[in-house]
Amino acid sequence: MFKILVATDGSRYADKAADFAGVLAWKIGEAEITVLSVLDPGLASQAAISPAGMPVTIPINLTEDMRNALEQVLQETQQRLITSGRPVNVQFEQGKPARVIRAVAEGDGFDLIVMGASGHGRIADILMGSVSDEVVHKSAIPVLIVPRKEDRR
């Protein structure tokens, strides 16, 4: 069975990539999809520094809130992919996103990684861009990056 790993952060670009993966899985027929979200614990610590470089107080449950948000993203993405008619699994991990995506793909025998070209907002856009760039350049598994452009020319 062809195994597709969809990396998502819940952004519209990740949703677009998930939709593409669903169509691809449907066309392949004998395929299964796993949707992966990765919580980077370092993001919570980065959120504890103000733009001026001064420490700020953050809620103690920020990491838990981030985890809950990503788990909701996983469930929503799974529901949108059910229409592909193929098995859809979800997986939540913690760590550096690019490293975790590659490790899961390589360790669990995936045939393809599908992800969006960028993530949430301007700062996350930079982060996701660097995540997708690292995955593309360091993965032993083929990577399909679904572009940001809404229109084709």
N, C-alpha and C positions, 0 to 999 in steps of 0.2 A: 504494500500500500504506500502511495506517495504521501509524505508527511510535510505539511506546510506550517511553519512557525510565523505567526503574526505578532509583531511587537507593537504595543499600543500604549499611549499615554492619555487617550481620550480626546485628543485634538481632532479638528476636522480633517487634517491631513492623515492622521492615523485611521480615522473612520473611512476615508477614501481608500486607503491601502487595504483595510479589512474587507471593504466591499469588493475590491479587485480580487483579493484572495478567495472570497466566496464564489465569485464567477469562475475563477480559475479551477477551484476544487470541483465545482459542478461540471465543468467541461472535461476535466480529467476523468471524473467518475470514481475511480478507486483512489480517493484521497481523503485524508483527515486533516483537520485544522486544530492547532493549539494556539490559543490567544495568550500572550505573555505580557504582564506588566511588571515593571521593576521599580521598586522604591529605593531611591538613593538616599541612605541615611545622612549623607553629607549635605544634602540640600537643606535639611532642618538646621544644621549647624551654620550653614552659610546664611540662612535667614536670620540668624542671631546677631549679625553684624549690620549696622546701619550703613548707608552710603558714605557717611563721613568716617567710617571705620571704627565707630564706637559700638561696644556691645549693647544690645537691646534685650529687653525681657520678652521672651516668647512663651506662649502657653505650653505647659508641660506635656499636653496631649497632642502637640502638633504632628509628631510622627504617626500617632494613632489615627489622627484625622486624615493625614495623607494616605495611610494604608486603607482606611475605609473608603476614601474617594477612589483609589485605584481598584479596589475590589468591586465597587459599583461599576466602574468603567468596564471591568472584565465581564460582569454579568450582562451589561447592556450590549457589549460587542458580541458576546456569545448569542444573545437573542437575535441580533441583526443577521448573524451568520447561519442561524438555524435554517433559514430559507434556502441555503445552498443544498439542503438535503444530505449533507455529509456530516459525519461525526465532528462535533466541536467541543474541545476540552479547554479548560482555563488553567492558568498557572500563575501564581504570584511568587515573586522572589525579591530579595533585598540585596543590594550591592551596587557596584558601578554598572550602569545599564549596558554599555557596549560589551563589557567583559561577560556579564551574565547572559546576555542574548547569545553571544558566541558560544559560551560554555554549554548552555542548554541545547542549542542547535547541534553542536558537535557531539555532546555527550549522549543525547537521546536519539541520535540517528535521523535528524531531519534532512529532507532533500532540498528545501528552499526556505529562505527567510524573506518575509515581505514586511516592509515598513514604509512609513511616510517620509518625505524629504525633510520635514521640520515638525516642531511640536507646538505647544501652547505659548502664545504671546511672544513678545520681542526677546526677552531673556531666554525663555524656554526654546524659542526658535533657534537661538544660537547654540544652546545645549543639545537639542535634538539633532540639529545639523551636525554637530560634532559627534554625536552618538552614531548617526547613520553613516557618517564619513569613516569613523573608526571600524564599524562593523563591515562596511564594504571593503576596506583595505586590509583587514586582518582576518576575516573569516575564511575558513576552509570550505564553508558551505556557500553555494550560490546565493546572492542577495538581489532581490528585486526592490528597487526604490520607486515608489509611486510619486511622480512629480507634483509640485505645488500648483502649477499652472492649471487654471480651471478651463481654459480654452486651448484648443490645438490650432496651430497655424501651419 
